[in-house]
């Protein structure tokens, strides 16, 4: 059983879920008959459940019942190597009867974009591009203004501030933009960035861009 956004479940339902996990039994709405359930639970959330424990908005006993094997999934901007296979898979889902693909320029623009909305934003971008594409090749013209601007006009948070990146994330984003915009060799790129060629190769390797 996969439960998405388990952090949004209200406390009243958390009690019922915990009872189900502990006893393996449940009752249908309006019924007094206890039924058995045999399943394994997989759940996901974008919330900080440990912070919710301190706030009292998530039950401690339920948290330790479901936190047997936690898996942290980094945001898309921290795993650029996943972008290309994700694009292929999403395009197949979005338009299964078409052979859609990105041209190299569009691929470079996506690689340089920080994706504040993660994979959901990537899917939305590709759905829009598929609607705007007559043939099979998606080019920069079919991408959003935010992507073509390299994230300079990306959606802001509710308080009007741009999404705050760590220094490592900001450096990785800048390196992706530099690679996408530079047509010369790595020595020339290192000179333009004001670092040695050896330092550039090290930073590219650490950022997963080499």
Phi, psi and omega per residue, in radians:
X1 nan 2.143 3.105
X2 -1.814 2.142 3.082
X3 -1.975 1.965 3.123
X4 -1.505 2.572 3.117
X5 0.921 0.939 -3.134
X6 -1.158 -0.370 3.102
X7 -1.194 -0.243 -3.140
X8 -1.629 -0.016 -3.133
X9 -1.263 2.245 3.134
X10 -1.164 2.794 -3.069
X11 -1.020 -0.629 -3.117
X12 -1.091 -0.651 3.107
X13 -1.409 -0.442 3.083
X14 -1.084 -0.656 3.115
X15 -1.084 -0.772 -3.116
X16 -1.178 -0.681 3.120
X17 -1.140 -0.723 3.120
X18 -1.087 -0.723 3.128
X19 -1.080 -0.720 3.110
X20 -1.101 -0.758 -3.123
X21 -1.170 -0.631 -3.090
X22 -1.340 -0.711 -3.016
X23 -1.792 -0.378 -3.079
X24 1.284 0.254 -3.125
X25 -2.228 2.731 3.129
X26 -2.689 2.914 3.070
X27 -2.199 2.398 3.059
X28 -1.181 2.722 3.102
X29 -1.053 2.221 3.124
X30 1.456 0.049 -3.122
X31 -2.038 2.634 3.085
X32 -1.821 -0.009 -3.095
X33 -1.470 2.224 3.111
X34 -1.445 2.244 3.131
X35 -1.971 2.650 -3.136
X36 -1.679 2.555 3.112
X37 -2.298 2.284 3.126
X38 -2.131 1.824 -3.078
X39 -2.710 2.891 2.973
X40 -1.986 2.428 -3.045
X41 -1.730 2.286 2.954
X42 -2.150 2.249 -3.118
X43 -2.357 2.777 -3.109
X44 -2.440 2.709 3.084
X45 -2.805 2.654 3.017
X46 -1.713 -0.053 -3.086
X47 -1.516 2.798 3.061
X48 -1.563 1.671 -3.060
X49 -1.128 -0.582 3.119
X50 -1.131 -0.659 3.067
X51 -1.171 -0.620 3.110
X52 -1.179 -0.543 3.053
X53 -1.056 -0.792 -3.138
X54 -1.132 -0.578 3.128
X55 -1.362 -0.298 -3.087
X56 1.456 0.220 -3.129
X57 -1.661 -0.035 3.047
X58 -2.426 2.348 -3.055
X59 -1.225 2.330 3.133
X60 -1.121 -0.740 -3.100
X61 -1.149 -0.628 3.089
X62 -1.213 -0.695 -3.137
X63 -1.011 -0.856 -3.099
X64 -1.281 -0.299 3.065
X65 -1.335 -0.587 -3.079
X66 -1.708 -0.252 -3.043
X67 -1.584 0.697 -3.122
X68 -1.202 -0.753 -3.090
X69 -2.448 1.375 -3.118
X70 -1.277 2.491 3.085
X71 -2.196 2.061 3.124
X72 -1.541 2.149 3.124
X73 -1.831 1.939 -3.114
X74 -1.118 2.716 3.060
X75 -1.103 2.792 -3.054
X76 -1.020 -0.610 -3.101
X77 -1.148 -0.300 3.139
X78 -1.675 -0.024 3.118
X79 -2.363 1.156 -3.083
X80 -1.073 -0.393 3.137
X81 -1.176 -0.299 3.135
X82 -1.506 -0.198 -3.016
X83 -1.096 -0.857 -3.063
X84 -1.087 -0.853 3.101
X85 -1.145 -0.555 3.081
X86 -1.144 -0.740 3.120
X87 -1.051 -0.794 -3.141
X88 -1.059 -0.826 -3.098
X89 -1.153 -0.727 -3.118
X90 -1.186 -0.689 3.117
X91 -1.126 -0.610 3.093
X92 -1.159 -0.624 3.110
X93 -1.288 -0.732 -3.070
X94 -1.173 -0.766 -3.086
X95 -2.361 1.309 -3.051
X96 -1.120 -0.381 -3.116
X97 -1.614 -0.027 -3.137
X98 -2.017 2.765 3.119
X99 -1.841 1.023 -3.070
X100 -1.249 2.521 3.067
X101 -2.677 2.827 3.105
X102 -1.602 2.464 2.988
X103 -1.379 2.872 -3.050
X104 -0.983 -0.645 -3.121
X105 -1.161 -0.734 3.115
X106 -1.161 -0.656 3.111
X107 -1.098 -0.708 3.139
X108 -1.166 -0.666 3.120
X109 -1.112 -0.758 3.109
X110 -1.128 -0.656 3.138
X111 -1.135 -0.482 -3.121
X112 -1.577 -0.094 -3.060
X113 -1.574 2.399 -3.037
X114 -1.403 -0.191 3.093
X115 0.884 1.186 3.062
X116 -1.073 -0.412 3.125
X117 -1.679 0.182 3.084
X118 0.979 -2.563 -3.006
X119 -1.172 -0.574 3.100
X120 -1.053 -0.708 3.118
X121 -1.164 -0.693 3.101
X122 -1.041 -0.767 3.135
X123 -1.097 -0.755 3.127
X124 -1.079 -0.715 3.117
X125 -1.078 -0.737 -3.109
X126 -1.263 -0.617 3.077
X127 -1.087 -0.755 3.119
X128 -1.117 -0.792 -3.121
X129 -1.092 -0.676 3.136
X130 -1.107 -0.664 3.129
X131 -1.174 -0.561 -3.072
X132 -1.559 -0.111 -3.067
X133 -1.734 2.148 3.119
X134 -1.414 -0.675 -3.118
X135 -1.643 -2.450 -3.105
X136 -1.951 -0.105 -3.064
X137 -1.951 2.141 3.098
X138 -1.582 2.163 3.134
X139 -1.927 3.125 3.138
X140 -0.987 -0.583 -3.095
X141 -1.095 -0.437 -3.131
X142 -1.550 -0.088 3.098
X143 -1.540 2.857 -3.091
X144 -1.297 2.863 3.110
X145 -1.076 -0.641 3.135
X146 -1.065 -0.741 -3.134
X147 -1.202 -0.755 -3.135
X148 -1.144 -0.455 3.110
X149 -1.542 0.056 3.109
X150 1.259 0.413 3.123
X151 1.598 0.031 -3.112
X152 -1.140 -0.470 3.120
X153 -2.022 0.532 -3.133
X154 -1.142 2.703 -3.126
X155 -0.973 2.477 -3.118
X156 -1.730 2.898 3.125
X157 -1.296 3.064 -3.048
X158 -1.100 -0.430 3.124
X159 -1.592 0.116 3.063
X160 1.579 -0.083 -3.115
X161 -1.535 2.606 3.078
X162 -1.214 2.632 3.119
X163 -0.956 2.280 -3.064
X164 -1.497 2.142 3.118
X165 -1.768 2.671 2.971
X166 -1.236 2.909 3.130
X167 -1.080 -0.684 3.122
X168 -1.125 -0.724 3.123
X169 -1.148 -0.724 3.141
X170 -1.127 -0.695 3.121
X171 -1.158 -0.724 3.124
X172 -1.093 -0.744 3.128
X173 -1.097 -0.747 -3.138
X174 -1.144 -0.692 3.121
X175 -1.122 -0.708 3.107
X176 -1.096 -0.730 3.117
X177 -1.111 -0.728 -3.129
X178 -1.126 -0.721 3.122
X179 -1.132 -0.693 -3.125
X180 -1.191 -0.554 -3.050
X181 -1.618 -0.237 -3.017
X182 -1.765 2.242 -3.120
X183 -1.798 -0.107 -3.091
X184 -1.551 -2.873 -3.122
X185 -1.503 3.038 -3.065
X186 -1.201 -0.524 3.124
X187 -1.130 -0.767 3.117
X188 -1.148 -0.685 3.114
X189 -1.108 -0.718 3.121
X190 -1.063 -0.714 3.110
X191 -1.098 -0.735 -3.136
X192 -1.165 -0.548 3.135
X193 -1.497 -0.141 3.092
X194 1.362 0.486 3.107
X195 -2.281 2.919 3.085
X196 -1.308 2.788 3.131
X197 -1.094 -0.645 3.119
X198 -1.121 -0.738 3.111
X199 -1.114 -0.703 3.137
X200 -1.073 -0.807 -3.134
X201 -1.094 -0.654 3.135
X202 -1.154 -0.776 -3.137
X203 -1.162 -0.658 3.090
X204 -1.127 -0.694 3.135
X205 -1.172 -0.745 3.128
X206 -1.136 -0.556 -3.134
X207 -1.504 -0.019 -3.123
X208 1.275 0.468 -3.072
X209 -1.966 0.043 -3.085
X210 -1.340 nan nan
